[in-house]
Amino acid sequence: MIGPVADYTEGNKWQIHIGDRPVALFKYDDTFYALKNGCLHQGFPLADGNVKSYMVECPLHGWVYDMRNGKCLSLGDRFTKTYELRIKGNILEIDMG
């Protein structure tokens, strides 16, 4: 469980922890997305990145990811880990599997 949806109404990116795992949580077009919070290049936190529509840019060296599926748009053939989300009641839940 991440928490109440109402906690994520301001802004479009958050760094959260599920247990000891860092997760980058994003919101685009009223839909939430979750990625492993580390750029494939050097592990810099993606939650600190610049968000434009469905893309997040790593602030360290500019690698760009599609938050919808984790595809690294800078390389084209690599993906970062994504996590499935759902809203149950008014609670945002994550599947870390």
Summary of the structure (lengths in Angstrom):
residues: 97
radius of gyration: 12.6
end to end distance: 12.8
largest distance: 39.0
contacts: 277
relative contact order: 0.23
helix: 7%
strand: 47%
